[in-house]
Structure formats: C-alpha cells, structure tokens
Amino acid sequence: MLCITVYTADFELFSDVLEEVLKADLQEDEERELSGVTVINAGEVPEHYLQKMSVKPDVVVMRDNDRNLTILQHGDMFEIIVPDAKSVVTV
C-alpha cells in the first residue's frame, strides 16, 4: 500500500488539492509543494498500518470508494493510502 502524506490540518484545503496530489506522480520519498501544501510520497506501508491507525482515538478514517482510497487525518496531516498505485481513479 502506498502512503502519500499531505501536511495540512485544514480539511477544505486538503480537499482542494487532493486531485492535484493524485496527479502529481511523486517518486518514493519525493517531497513537493503543491498549492502551498507540502506533499511527500512516504512509500509503502505494511498491510496492518490501517488497522493500527484506525483504532487510535485521534485518527479520523475516511474512505473514497470511487477512487479506492483510504484517508487518515491526524495531527496536522492527512495520509492518503492507496492499495495499488495503478488502481487510483482520478475524476
């Protein structure tokens, strides 16, 4: 599973840049600023990462079924979890 980290605590700003982030084609460990937001391709995370994070009380878990994404929000960041980078559907 691929993890893309978006550093902002602002949900509206995150929503505004989500499409741009998904189209950015970042390489592993690459950091880039998109629309004033720092975005990093954090690389692969283990399968159990979602389970571990979803039980934490300070983590919000969101699903985007149309794109097959899970989004974790905690602290000042969002993490976009992509099961398979090839399965991302941009609308």
PDB file of N, CA, C and O in Angstrom:
ATOM      1  N   MET A   1       0.837  -1.165   0.000  1.00  0.00           N
ATOM      2  CA  MET A   1       0.000   0.000   0.000  1.00  0.00           C
ATOM      3  C   MET A   1       0.893   1.243   0.000  1.00  0.00           C
ATOM      4  O   MET A   1       1.859   1.337   0.758  1.00  0.00           O
ATOM      5  N   LEU A   2       0.553   2.164  -0.846  1.00  0.00           N
ATOM      6  CA  LEU A   2       1.295   3.406  -0.974  1.00  0.00           C
ATOM      7  C   LEU A   2       0.714   4.443  -0.027  1.00  0.00           C
ATOM      8  O   LEU A   2      -0.504   4.526   0.128  1.00  0.00           O
ATOM      9  N   CYS A   3       1.570   5.233   0.608  1.00  0.00           N
ATOM     10  CA  CYS A   3       1.137   6.298   1.512  1.00  0.00           C
ATOM     11  C   CYS A   3       1.665   7.638   1.002  1.00  0.00           C
ATOM     12  O   CYS A   3       2.868   7.820   0.815  1.00  0.00           O
ATOM     13  N   ILE A   4       0.742   8.565   0.783  1.00  0.00           N
ATOM     14  CA  ILE A   4       1.102   9.920   0.390  1.00  0.00           C
ATOM     15  C   ILE A   4       0.664  10.834   1.532  1.00  0.00           C
ATOM     16  O   ILE A   4      -0.512  10.860   1.894  1.00  0.00           O
ATOM     17  N   THR A   5       1.604  11.576   2.093  1.00  0.00           N
ATOM     18  CA  THR A   5       1.330  12.435   3.230  1.00  0.00           C
ATOM     19  C   THR A   5       1.162  13.874   2.762  1.00  0.00           C
ATOM     20  O   THR A   5       1.977  14.403   2.006  1.00  0.00           O
ATOM     21  N   VAL A   6       0.082  14.491   3.231  1.00  0.00           N
ATOM     22  CA  VAL A   6      -0.224  15.882   2.897  1.00  0.00           C
ATOM     23  C   VAL A   6      -0.229  16.659   4.210  1.00  0.00           C
ATOM     24  O   VAL A   6      -1.047  16.393   5.091  1.00  0.00           O
ATOM     25  N   TYR A   7       0.680  17.613   4.337  1.00  0.00           N
ATOM     26  CA  TYR A   7       0.844  18.348   5.590  1.00  0.00           C
ATOM     27  C   TYR A   7      -0.046  19.585   5.641  1.00  0.00           C
ATOM     28  O   TYR A   7       0.338  20.662   5.185  1.00  0.00           O
ATOM     29  N   THR A   8      -1.223  19.416   6.196  1.00  0.00           N
ATOM     30  CA  THR A   8      -2.157  20.496   6.500  1.00  0.00           C
ATOM     31  C   THR A   8      -3.175  19.954   7.492  1.00  0.00           C
ATOM     32  O   THR A   8      -3.497  18.765   7.477  1.00  0.00           O
ATOM     33  N   ALA A   9      -3.676  20.825   8.348  1.00  0.00           N
ATOM     34  CA  ALA A   9      -4.744  20.450   9.270  1.00  0.00           C
ATOM     35  C   ALA A   9      -6.092  20.938   8.740  1.00  0.00           C
ATOM     36  O   ALA A   9      -7.129  20.697   9.357  1.00  0.00           O
ATOM     37  N   ASP A  10      -6.075  21.614   7.611  1.00  0.00           N
ATOM     38  CA  ASP A  10      -7.258  22.238   7.031  1.00  0.00           C
ATOM     39  C   ASP A  10      -7.919  21.281   6.033  1.00  0.00           C
ATOM     40  O   ASP A  10      -7.389  21.041   4.948  1.00  0.00           O
ATOM     41  N   PHE A  11      -9.079  20.740   6.409  1.00  0.00           N
ATOM     42  CA  PHE A  11      -9.766  19.770   5.552  1.00  0.00           C
ATOM     43  C   PHE A  11     -10.159  20.385   4.215  1.00  0.00           C
ATOM     44  O   PHE A  11     -10.042  19.738   3.174  1.00  0.00           O
ATOM     45  N   GLU A  12     -10.619  21.613   4.237  1.00  0.00           N
ATOM     46  CA  GLU A  12     -11.030  22.266   2.995  1.00  0.00           C
ATOM     47  C   GLU A  12      -9.849  22.423   2.036  1.00  0.00           C
ATOM     48  O   GLU A  12      -9.982  22.175   0.838  1.00  0.00           O
ATOM     49  N   LEU A  13      -8.708  22.829   2.560  1.00  0.00           N
ATOM     50  CA  LEU A  13      -7.504  22.949   1.735  1.00  0.00           C
ATOM     51  C   LEU A  13      -7.080  21.580   1.206  1.00  0.00           C
ATOM     52  O   LEU A  13      -6.716  21.448   0.037  1.00  0.00           O
ATOM     53  N   PHE A  14      -7.127  20.568   2.063  1.00  0.00           N
ATOM     54  CA  PHE A  14      -6.806  19.208   1.622  1.00  0.00           C
ATOM     55  C   PHE A  14      -7.718  18.790   0.466  1.00  0.00           C
ATOM     56  O   PHE A  14      -7.251  18.260  -0.542  1.00  0.00           O
ATOM     57  N   SER A  15      -9.015  19.033   0.622  1.00  0.00           N
ATOM     58  CA  SER A  15      -9.973  18.671  -0.435  1.00  0.00           C
ATOM     59  C   SER A  15      -9.666  19.393  -1.737  1.00  0.00           C
ATOM     60  O   SER A  15      -9.798  18.831  -2.824  1.00  0.00           O
ATOM     61  N   ASP A  16      -9.251  20.663  -1.605  1.00  0.00           N
ATOM     62  CA  ASP A  16      -8.932  21.451  -2.803  1.00  0.00           C
ATOM     63  C   ASP A  16      -7.716  20.917  -3.559  1.00  0.00           C
ATOM     64  O   ASP A  16      -7.669  21.012  -4.785  1.00  0.00           O
ATOM     65  N   VAL A  17      -6.734  20.357  -2.851  1.00  0.00           N
ATOM     66  CA  VAL A  17      -5.505  19.904  -3.513  1.00  0.00           C
ATOM     67  C   VAL A  17      -5.474  18.398  -3.793  1.00  0.00           C
ATOM     68  O   VAL A  17      -4.527  17.907  -4.407  1.00  0.00           O
ATOM     69  N   LEU A  18      -6.487  17.669  -3.355  1.00  0.00           N
ATOM     70  CA  LEU A  18      -6.473  16.211  -3.494  1.00  0.00           C
ATOM     71  C   LEU A  18      -6.250  15.768  -4.936  1.00  0.00           C
ATOM     72  O   LEU A  18      -5.405  14.908  -5.183  1.00  0.00           O
ATOM     73  N   GLU A  19      -6.978  16.327  -5.887  1.00  0.00           N
ATOM     74  CA  GLU A  19      -6.810  15.935  -7.295  1.00  0.00           C
ATOM     75  C   GLU A  19      -5.386  16.194  -7.773  1.00  0.00           C
ATOM     76  O   GLU A  19      -4.787  15.362  -8.454  1.00  0.00           O
ATOM     77  N   GLU A  20      -4.855  17.349  -7.411  1.00  0.00           N
ATOM     78  CA  GLU A  20      -3.500  17.707  -7.807  1.00  0.00           C
ATOM     79  C   GLU A  20      -2.486  16.730  -7.216  1.00  0.00           C
ATOM     80  O   GLU A  20      -1.526  16.343  -7.882  1.00  0.00           O
ATOM     81  N   VAL A  21      -2.706  16.339  -5.969  1.00  0.00           N
ATOM     82  CA  VAL A  21      -1.815  15.378  -5.305  1.00  0.00           C
ATOM     83  C   VAL A  21      -1.844  14.038  -6.023  1.00  0.00           C
ATOM     84  O   VAL A  21      -0.796  13.435  -6.257  1.00  0.00           O
ATOM     85  N   LEU A  22      -3.034  13.569  -6.373  1.00  0.00           N
ATOM     86  CA  LEU A  22      -3.157  12.265  -7.025  1.00  0.00           C
ATOM     87  C   LEU A  22      -2.551  12.265  -8.429  1.00  0.00           C
ATOM     88  O   LEU A  22      -2.102  11.224  -8.907  1.00  0.00           O
ATOM     89  N   LYS A  23      -2.536  13.404  -9.081  1.00  0.00           N
ATOM     90  CA  LYS A  23      -1.971  13.503 -10.429  1.00  0.00           C
ATOM     91  C   LYS A  23      -0.477  13.808 -10.426  1.00  0.00           C
ATOM     92  O   LYS A  23       0.155  13.776 -11.482  1.00  0.00           O
ATOM     93  N   ALA A  24       0.100  14.102  -9.262  1.00  0.00           N
ATOM     94  CA  ALA A  24       1.481  14.581  -9.175  1.00  0.00           C
ATOM     95  C   ALA A  24       2.523  13.534  -9.546  1.00  0.00           C
ATOM     96  O   ALA A  24       3.640  13.905  -9.906  1.00  0.00           O
ATOM     97  N   ASP A  25       2.216  12.267  -9.476  1.00  0.00           N
ATOM     98  CA  ASP A  25       3.162  11.198  -9.815  1.00  0.00           C
ATOM     99  C   ASP A  25       4.502  11.378  -9.091  1.00  0.00           C
ATOM    100  O   ASP A  25       5.561  11.431  -9.715  1.00  0.00           O
ATOM    101  N   LEU A  26       4.426  11.469  -7.763  1.00  0.00           N
ATOM    102  CA  LEU A  26       5.628  11.623  -6.942  1.00  0.00           C
ATOM    103  C   LEU A  26       6.399  10.315  -6.868  1.00  0.00           C
ATOM    104  O   LEU A  26       5.805   9.239  -6.797  1.00  0.00           O
ATOM    105  N   GLN A  27       7.703  10.407  -6.884  1.00  0.00           N
ATOM    106  CA  GLN A  27       8.555   9.242  -6.684  1.00  0.00           C
ATOM    107  C   GLN A  27       8.672   8.974  -5.180  1.00  0.00           C
ATOM    108  O   GLN A  27       8.408   9.869  -4.376  1.00  0.00           O
ATOM    109  N   GLU A  28       9.056   7.777  -4.798  1.00  0.00           N
ATOM    110  CA  GLU A  28       9.177   7.442  -3.379  1.00  0.00           C
ATOM    111  C   GLU A  28      10.139   8.407  -2.681  1.00  0.00           C
ATOM    112  O   GLU A  28      11.221   8.705  -3.187  1.00  0.00           O
ATOM    113  N   ASP A  29       9.724   8.881  -1.523  1.00  0.00           N
ATOM    114  CA  ASP A  29      10.464   9.844  -0.691  1.00  0.00           C
ATOM    115  C   ASP A  29      10.596  11.228  -1.324  1.00  0.00           C
ATOM    116  O   ASP A  29      11.339  12.067  -0.813  1.00  0.00           O
ATOM    117  N   GLU A  30       9.903  11.476  -2.406  1.00  0.00           N
ATOM    118  CA  GLU A  30       9.945  12.799  -3.028  1.00  0.00           C
ATOM    119  C   GLU A  30       9.013  13.751  -2.288  1.00  0.00           C
ATOM    120  O   GLU A  30       7.880  13.403  -1.953  1.00  0.00           O
ATOM    121  N   GLU A  31       9.508  14.945  -2.044  1.00  0.00           N
ATOM    122  CA  GLU A  31       8.724  15.993  -1.380  1.00  0.00           C
ATOM    123  C   GLU A  31       8.503  17.112  -2.378  1.00  0.00           C
ATOM    124  O   GLU A  31       9.408  17.502  -3.115  1.00  0.00           O
ATOM    125  N   ARG A  32       7.270  17.625  -2.385  1.00  0.00           N
ATOM    126  CA  ARG A  32       6.939  18.686  -3.331  1.00  0.00           C
ATOM    127  C   ARG A  32       5.910  19.615  -2.680  1.00  0.00           C
ATOM    128  O   ARG A  32       5.127  19.189  -1.832  1.00  0.00           O
ATOM    129  N   GLU A  33       5.920  20.856  -3.076  1.00  0.00           N
ATOM    130  CA  GLU A  33       4.902  21.787  -2.611  1.00  0.00           C
ATOM    131  C   GLU A  33       3.878  21.956  -3.723  1.00  0.00           C
ATOM    132  O   GLU A  33       4.218  22.304  -4.854  1.00  0.00           O
ATOM    133  N   LEU A  34       2.616  21.704  -3.381  1.00  0.00           N
ATOM    134  CA  LEU A  34       1.523  21.845  -4.334  1.00  0.00           C
ATOM    135  C   LEU A  34       0.493  22.797  -3.735  1.00  0.00           C
ATOM    136  O   LEU A  34      -0.045  22.532  -2.660  1.00  0.00           O
ATOM    137  N   SER A  35       0.221  23.878  -4.406  1.00  0.00           N
ATOM    138  CA  SER A  35      -0.751  24.867  -3.929  1.00  0.00           C
ATOM    139  C   SER A  35      -0.474  25.300  -2.498  1.00  0.00           C
ATOM    140  O   SER A  35      -1.403  25.507  -1.716  1.00  0.00           O
ATOM    141  N   GLY A  36       0.793  25.437  -2.156  1.00  0.00           N
ATOM    142  CA  GLY A  36       1.171  25.902  -0.836  1.00  0.00           C
ATOM    143  C   GLY A  36       1.183  24.847   0.247  1.00  0.00           C
ATOM    144  O   GLY A  36       1.360  25.169   1.422  1.00  0.00           O
ATOM    145  N   VAL A  37       0.996  23.587  -0.127  1.00  0.00           N
ATOM    146  CA  VAL A  37       0.947  22.482   0.828  1.00  0.00           C
ATOM    147  C   VAL A  37       2.098  21.523   0.541  1.00  0.00           C
ATOM    148  O   VAL A  37       2.350  21.182  -0.615  1.00  0.00           O
ATOM    149  N   THR A  38       2.790  21.093   1.581  1.00  0.00           N
ATOM    150  CA  THR A  38       3.868  20.117   1.415  1.00  0.00           C
ATOM    151  C   THR A  38       3.278  18.720   1.294  1.00  0.00           C
ATOM    152  O   THR A  38       2.446  18.312   2.105  1.00  0.00           O
ATOM    153  N   VAL A  39       3.720  17.991   0.271  1.00  0.00           N
ATOM    154  CA  VAL A  39       3.238  16.636  -0.013  1.00  0.00           C
ATOM    155  C   VAL A  39       4.455  15.734  -0.155  1.00  0.00           C
ATOM    156  O   VAL A  39       5.433  16.107  -0.802  1.00  0.00           O
ATOM    157  N   ILE A  40       4.401  14.556   0.445  1.00  0.00           N
ATOM    158  CA  ILE A  40       5.506  13.597   0.372  1.00  0.00           C
ATOM    159  C   ILE A  40       4.963  12.218   0.014  1.00  0.00           C
ATOM    160  O   ILE A  40       3.971  11.761   0.582  1.00  0.00           O
ATOM    161  N   ASN A  41       5.618  11.571  -0.922  1.00  0.00           N
ATOM    162  CA  ASN A  41       5.344  10.161  -1.176  1.00  0.00           C
ATOM    163  C   ASN A  41       6.142   9.392  -0.136  1.00  0.00           C
ATOM    164  O   ASN A  41       7.357   9.242  -0.265  1.00  0.00           O
ATOM    165  N   ALA A  42       5.462   8.905   0.894  1.00  0.00           N
ATOM    166  CA  ALA A  42       6.127   8.220   2.004  1.00  0.00           C
ATOM    167  C   ALA A  42       6.475   6.774   1.664  1.00  0.00           C
ATOM    168  O   ALA A  42       7.085   6.078   2.476  1.00  0.00           O
ATOM    169  N   GLY A  43       6.101   6.325   0.493  1.00  0.00           N
ATOM    170  CA  GLY A  43       6.428   4.953   0.086  1.00  0.00           C
ATOM    171  C   GLY A  43       5.411   3.946   0.590  1.00  0.00           C
ATOM    172  O   GLY A  43       4.274   4.286   0.915  1.00  0.00           O
ATOM    173  N   GLU A  44       5.839   2.736   0.644  1.00  0.00           N
ATOM    174  CA  GLU A  44       4.968   1.632   1.019  1.00  0.00           C
ATOM    175  C   GLU A  44       4.797   1.546   2.532  1.00  0.00           C
ATOM    176  O   GLU A  44       5.745   1.758   3.289  1.00  0.00           O
ATOM    177  N   VAL A  45       3.582   1.235   2.960  1.00  0.00           N
ATOM    178  CA  VAL A  45       3.307   0.955   4.369  1.00  0.00           C
ATOM    179  C   VAL A  45       2.779  -0.473   4.455  1.00  0.00           C
ATOM    180  O   VAL A  45       2.166  -0.962   3.506  1.00  0.00           O
ATOM    181  N   PRO A  46       3.009  -1.152   5.586  1.00  0.00           N
ATOM    182  CA  PRO A  46       2.550  -2.535   5.713  1.00  0.00           C
ATOM    183  C   PRO A  46       1.022  -2.635   5.779  1.00  0.00           C
ATOM    184  O   PRO A  46       0.343  -1.670   6.132  1.00  0.00           O
ATOM    185  N   GLU A  47       0.506  -3.780   5.444  1.00  0.00           N
ATOM    186  CA  GLU A  47      -0.932  -4.028   5.423  1.00  0.00           C
ATOM    187  C   GLU A  47      -1.604  -3.674   6.751  1.00  0.00           C
ATOM    188  O   GLU A  47      -2.719  -3.153   6.755  1.00  0.00           O
ATOM    189  N   HIS A  48      -0.951  -3.947   7.860  1.00  0.00           N
ATOM    190  CA  HIS A  48      -1.576  -3.726   9.170  1.00  0.00           C
ATOM    191  C   HIS A  48      -1.582  -2.254   9.601  1.00  0.00           C
ATOM    192  O   HIS A  48      -2.144  -1.925  10.646  1.00  0.00           O
ATOM    193  N   TYR A  49      -0.972  -1.378   8.822  1.00  0.00           N
ATOM    194  CA  TYR A  49      -0.889   0.037   9.185  1.00  0.00           C
ATOM    195  C   TYR A  49      -2.276   0.661   9.361  1.00  0.00           C
ATOM    196  O   TYR A  49      -2.510   1.394  10.322  1.00  0.00           O
ATOM    197  N   LEU A  50      -3.189   0.373   8.440  1.00  0.00           N
ATOM    198  CA  LEU A  50      -4.543   0.918   8.533  1.00  0.00           C
ATOM    199  C   LEU A  50      -5.244   0.472   9.802  1.00  0.00           C
ATOM    200  O   LEU A  50      -5.891   1.276  10.473  1.00  0.00           O
ATOM    201  N   GLN A  51      -5.120  -0.806  10.135  1.00  0.00           N
ATOM    202  CA  GLN A  51      -5.754  -1.317  11.353  1.00  0.00           C
ATOM    203  C   GLN A  51      -5.164  -0.650  12.577  1.00  0.00           C
ATOM    204  O   GLN A  51      -5.900  -0.250  13.479  1.00  0.00           O
ATOM    205  N   LYS A  52      -3.858  -0.524  12.621  1.00  0.00           N
ATOM    206  CA  LYS A  52      -3.163   0.097  13.756  1.00  0.00           C
ATOM    207  C   LYS A  52      -3.606   1.544  13.935  1.00  0.00           C
ATOM    208  O   LYS A  52      -3.889   1.969  15.055  1.00  0.00           O
ATOM    209  N   MET A  53      -3.667   2.296  12.853  1.00  0.00           N
ATOM    210  CA  MET A  53      -4.016   3.708  12.939  1.00  0.00           C
ATOM    211  C   MET A  53      -5.501   3.924  13.217  1.00  0.00           C
ATOM    212  O   MET A  53      -5.857   4.864  13.926  1.00  0.00           O
ATOM    213  N   SER A  54      -6.365   3.082  12.680  1.00  0.00           N
ATOM    214  CA  SER A  54      -7.810   3.300  12.803  1.00  0.00           C
ATOM    215  C   SER A  54      -8.332   3.116  14.226  1.00  0.00           C
ATOM    216  O   SER A  54      -9.426   3.589  14.535  1.00  0.00           O
ATOM    217  N   VAL A  55      -7.593   2.452  15.088  1.00  0.00           N
ATOM    218  CA  VAL A  55      -8.051   2.274  16.469  1.00  0.00           C
ATOM    219  C   VAL A  55      -7.582   3.401  17.390  1.00  0.00           C
ATOM    220  O   VAL A  55      -7.985   3.458  18.552  1.00  0.00           O
ATOM    221  N   LYS A  56      -6.749   4.278  16.891  1.00  0.00           N
ATOM    222  CA  LYS A  56      -6.275   5.400  17.705  1.00  0.00           C
ATOM    223  C   LYS A  56      -7.389   6.455  17.807  1.00  0.00           C
ATOM    224  O   LYS A  56      -8.021   6.788  16.804  1.00  0.00           O
ATOM    225  N   PRO A  57      -7.625   6.972  19.009  1.00  0.00           N
ATOM    226  CA  PRO A  57      -8.735   7.912  19.186  1.00  0.00           C
ATOM    227  C   PRO A  57      -8.555   9.260  18.478  1.00  0.00           C
ATOM    228  O   PRO A  57      -9.541   9.958  18.242  1.00  0.00           O
ATOM    229  N   ASP A  58      -7.344   9.632  18.141  1.00  0.00           N
ATOM    230  CA  ASP A  58      -7.100  10.922  17.493  1.00  0.00           C
ATOM    231  C   ASP A  58      -6.987  10.824  15.974  1.00  0.00           C
ATOM    232  O   ASP A  58      -6.555  11.774  15.322  1.00  0.00           O
ATOM    233  N   VAL A  59      -7.371   9.686  15.409  1.00  0.00           N
ATOM    234  CA  VAL A  59      -7.279   9.478  13.961  1.00  0.00           C
ATOM    235  C   VAL A  59      -8.681   9.376  13.363  1.00  0.00           C
ATOM    236  O   VAL A  59      -9.512   8.592  13.820  1.00  0.00           O
ATOM    237  N   VAL A  60      -8.922  10.182  12.338  1.00  0.00           N
ATOM    238  CA  VAL A  60     -10.174  10.112  11.588  1.00  0.00           C
ATOM    239  C   VAL A  60      -9.896   9.293  10.335  1.00  0.00           C
ATOM    240  O   VAL A  60      -8.926   9.551   9.622  1.00  0.00           O
ATOM    241  N   VAL A  61     -10.749   8.303  10.067  1.00  0.00           N
ATOM    242  CA  VAL A  61     -10.592   7.442   8.899  1.00  0.00           C
ATOM    243  C   VAL A  61     -11.715   7.748   7.912  1.00  0.00           C
ATOM    244  O   VAL A  61     -12.894   7.693   8.260  1.00  0.00           O
ATOM    245  N   MET A  62     -11.334   8.069   6.683  1.00  0.00           N
ATOM    246  CA  MET A  62     -12.310   8.357   5.629  1.00  0.00           C
ATOM    247  C   MET A  62     -12.044   7.429   4.446  1.00  0.00           C
ATOM    248  O   MET A  62     -10.901   7.063   4.171  1.00  0.00           O
ATOM    249  N   ARG A  63     -13.120   7.056   3.753  1.00  0.00           N
ATOM    250  CA  ARG A  63     -12.987   6.230   2.557  1.00  0.00           C
ATOM    251  C   ARG A  63     -13.491   6.994   1.354  1.00  0.00           C
ATOM    252  O   ARG A  63     -14.509   7.683   1.420  1.00  0.00           O
ATOM    253  N   ASP A  64     -12.768   6.866   0.250  1.00  0.00           N
ATOM    254  CA  ASP A  64     -13.211   7.375  -1.036  1.00  0.00           C
ATOM    255  C   ASP A  64     -13.363   6.140  -1.917  1.00  0.00           C
ATOM    256  O   ASP A  64     -12.413   5.702  -2.566  1.00  0.00           O
ATOM    257  N   ASN A  65     -14.567   5.592  -1.929  1.00  0.00           N
ATOM    258  CA  ASN A  65     -14.805   4.340  -2.655  1.00  0.00           C
ATOM    259  C   ASN A  65     -14.661   4.494  -4.159  1.00  0.00           C
ATOM    260  O   ASN A  65     -14.273   3.547  -4.844  1.00  0.00           O
ATOM    261  N   ASP A  66     -14.971   5.680  -4.686  1.00  0.00           N
ATOM    262  CA  ASP A  66     -14.854   5.897  -6.132  1.00  0.00           C
ATOM    263  C   ASP A  66     -13.411   5.745  -6.604  1.00  0.00           C
ATOM    264  O   ASP A  66     -13.164   5.262  -7.709  1.00  0.00           O
ATOM    265  N   ARG A  67     -12.464   6.155  -5.774  1.00  0.00           N
ATOM    266  CA  ARG A  67     -11.040   6.094  -6.132  1.00  0.00           C
ATOM    267  C   ARG A  67     -10.306   4.966  -5.423  1.00  0.00           C
ATOM    268  O   ARG A  67      -9.109   4.777  -5.642  1.00  0.00           O
ATOM    269  N   ASN A  68     -11.001   4.217  -4.581  1.00  0.00           N
ATOM    270  CA  ASN A  68     -10.396   3.118  -3.815  1.00  0.00           C
ATOM    271  C   ASN A  68      -9.275   3.636  -2.900  1.00  0.00           C
ATOM    272  O   ASN A  68      -8.188   3.061  -2.845  1.00  0.00           O
ATOM    273  N   LEU A  69      -9.563   4.738  -2.182  1.00  0.00           N
ATOM    274  CA  LEU A  69      -8.582   5.344  -1.286  1.00  0.00           C
ATOM    275  C   LEU A  69      -9.084   5.304   0.149  1.00  0.00           C
ATOM    276  O   LEU A  69     -10.289   5.342   0.397  1.00  0.00           O
ATOM    277  N   THR A  70      -8.163   5.229   1.078  1.00  0.00           N
ATOM    278  CA  THR A  70      -8.455   5.466   2.478  1.00  0.00           C
ATOM    279  C   THR A  70      -7.637   6.684   2.880  1.00  0.00           C
ATOM    280  O   THR A  70      -6.456   6.793   2.551  1.00  0.00           O
ATOM    281  N   ILE A  71      -8.277   7.590   3.591  1.00  0.00           N
ATOM    282  CA  ILE A  71      -7.604   8.819   4.022  1.00  0.00           C
ATOM    283  C   ILE A  71      -7.625   8.866   5.535  1.00  0.00           C
ATOM    284  O   ILE A  71      -8.683   8.762   6.156  1.00  0.00           O
ATOM    285  N   LEU A  72      -6.459   9.023   6.122  1.00  0.00           N
ATOM    286  CA  LEU A  72      -6.329   9.154   7.565  1.00  0.00           C
ATOM    287  C   LEU A  72      -6.014  10.614   7.873  1.00  0.00           C
ATOM    288  O   LEU A  72      -5.143  11.215   7.245  1.00  0.00           O
ATOM    289  N   GLN A  73      -6.726  11.176   8.843  1.00  0.00           N
ATOM    290  CA  GLN A  73      -6.421  12.530   9.280  1.00  0.00           C
ATOM    291  C   GLN A  73      -6.023  12.471  10.745  1.00  0.00           C
ATOM    292  O   GLN A  73      -6.767  11.957  11.580  1.00  0.00           O
ATOM    293  N   HIS A  74      -4.846  13.000  11.053  1.00  0.00           N
ATOM    294  CA  HIS A  74      -4.398  13.077  12.441  1.00  0.00           C
ATOM    295  C   HIS A  74      -3.334  14.157  12.560  1.00  0.00           C
ATOM    296  O   HIS A  74      -2.507  14.347  11.668  1.00  0.00           O
ATOM    297  N   GLY A  75      -3.379  14.854  13.680  1.00  0.00           N
ATOM    298  CA  GLY A  75      -2.437  15.956  13.853  1.00  0.00           C
ATOM    299  C   GLY A  75      -2.604  16.973  12.748  1.00  0.00           C
ATOM    300  O   GLY A  75      -3.727  17.346  12.409  1.00  0.00           O
ATOM    301  N   ASP A  76      -1.514  17.418  12.192  1.00  0.00           N
ATOM    302  CA  ASP A  76      -1.528  18.406  11.115  1.00  0.00           C
ATOM    303  C   ASP A  76      -1.270  17.775   9.767  1.00  0.00           C
ATOM    304  O   ASP A  76      -0.599  18.358   8.916  1.00  0.00           O
ATOM    305  N   MET A  77      -1.813  16.562   9.570  1.00  0.00           N
ATOM    306  CA  MET A  77      -1.571  15.904   8.293  1.00  0.00           C
ATOM    307  C   MET A  77      -2.711  14.977   7.900  1.00  0.00           C
ATOM    308  O   MET A  77      -3.515  14.534   8.721  1.00  0.00           O
ATOM    309  N   PHE A  78      -2.734  14.714   6.625  1.00  0.00           N
ATOM    310  CA  PHE A  78      -3.611  13.705   6.041  1.00  0.00           C
ATOM    311  C   PHE A  78      -2.698  12.672   5.394  1.00  0.00           C
ATOM    312  O   PHE A  78      -1.671  13.023   4.814  1.00  0.00           O
ATOM    313  N   GLU A  79      -3.068  11.405   5.493  1.00  0.00           N
ATOM    314  CA  GLU A  79      -2.334  10.343   4.797  1.00  0.00           C
ATOM    315  C   GLU A  79      -3.293   9.671   3.831  1.00  0.00           C
ATOM    316  O   GLU A  79      -4.347   9.171   4.226  1.00  0.00           O
ATOM    317  N   ILE A  80      -2.921   9.665   2.579  1.00  0.00           N
ATOM    318  CA  ILE A  80      -3.721   9.009   1.545  1.00  0.00           C
ATOM    319  C   ILE A  80      -3.130   7.622   1.356  1.00  0.00           C
ATOM    320  O   ILE A  80      -1.971   7.481   0.969  1.00  0.00           O
ATOM    321  N   ILE A  81      -3.924   6.607   1.629  1.00  0.00           N
ATOM    322  CA  ILE A  81      -3.466   5.222   1.498  1.00  0.00           C
ATOM    323  C   ILE A  81      -4.078   4.649   0.221  1.00  0.00           C
ATOM    324  O   ILE A  81      -5.296   4.595   0.057  1.00  0.00           O
ATOM    325  N   VAL A  82      -3.191   4.226  -0.671  1.00  0.00           N
ATOM    326  CA  VAL A  82      -3.602   3.678  -1.966  1.00  0.00           C
ATOM    327  C   VAL A  82      -3.225   2.199  -1.982  1.00  0.00           C
ATOM    328  O   VAL A  82      -2.039   1.873  -1.920  1.00  0.00           O
ATOM    329  N   PRO A  83      -4.208   1.292  -2.065  1.00  0.00           N
ATOM    330  CA  PRO A  83      -3.877  -0.134  -2.048  1.00  0.00           C
ATOM    331  C   PRO A  83      -2.919  -0.528  -3.161  1.00  0.00           C
ATOM    332  O   PRO A  83      -2.024  -1.349  -2.957  1.00  0.00           O
ATOM    333  N   ASP A  84      -3.109   0.061  -4.349  1.00  0.00           N
ATOM    334  CA  ASP A  84      -2.263  -0.213  -5.508  1.00  0.00           C
ATOM    335  C   ASP A  84      -2.238   1.063  -6.319  1.00  0.00           C
ATOM    336  O   ASP A  84      -3.281   1.528  -6.778  1.00  0.00           O
ATOM    337  N   ALA A  85      -1.068   1.633  -6.499  1.00  0.00           N
ATOM    338  CA  ALA A  85      -0.956   2.918  -7.185  1.00  0.00           C
ATOM    339  C   ALA A  85      -1.647   2.907  -8.546  1.00  0.00           C
ATOM    340  O   ALA A  85      -2.123   3.947  -9.002  1.00  0.00           O
ATOM    341  N   LYS A  86      -1.707   1.768  -9.188  1.00  0.00           N
ATOM    342  CA  LYS A  86      -2.347   1.688 -10.510  1.00  0.00           C
ATOM    343  C   LYS A  86      -3.861   1.725 -10.411  1.00  0.00           C
ATOM    344  O   LYS A  86      -4.538   1.941 -11.416  1.00  0.00           O
ATOM    345  N   SER A  87      -4.416   1.513  -9.193  1.00  0.00           N
ATOM    346  CA  SER A  87      -5.857   1.459  -9.048  1.00  0.00           C
ATOM    347  C   SER A  87      -6.496   2.810  -8.758  1.00  0.00           C
ATOM    348  O   SER A  87      -7.716   2.886  -8.611  1.00  0.00           O
ATOM    349  N   VAL A  88      -5.705   3.884  -8.670  1.00  0.00           N
ATOM    350  CA  VAL A  88      -6.251   5.204  -8.393  1.00  0.00           C
ATOM    351  C   VAL A  88      -7.021   5.695  -9.610  1.00  0.00           C
ATOM    352  O   VAL A  88      -6.516   5.683 -10.733  1.00  0.00           O
ATOM    353  N   VAL A  89      -8.244   6.125  -9.366  1.00  0.00           N
ATOM    354  CA  VAL A  89      -9.069   6.674 -10.427  1.00  0.00           C
ATOM    355  C   VAL A  89      -9.231   8.145 -10.154  1.00  0.00           C
ATOM    356  O   VAL A  89      -9.793   8.517  -9.123  1.00  0.00           O
ATOM    357  N   THR A  90      -8.757   8.997 -11.042  1.00  0.00           N
ATOM    358  CA  THR A  90      -8.937  10.436 -10.856  1.00  0.00           C
ATOM    359  C   THR A  90     -10.159  10.872 -11.645  1.00  0.00           C
ATOM    360  O   THR A  90     -10.346  10.483 -12.797  1.00  0.00           O
ATOM    361  N   VAL A  91     -10.966  11.666 -11.021  1.00  0.00           N
ATOM    362  CA  VAL A  91     -12.233  12.108 -11.632  1.00  0.00           C
ATOM    363  C   VAL A  91     -12.086  13.507 -12.140  1.00  0.00           C
ATOM    364  O   VAL A  91     -13.034  14.067 -12.689  1.00  0.00           O
TER     365      VAL A  91
END
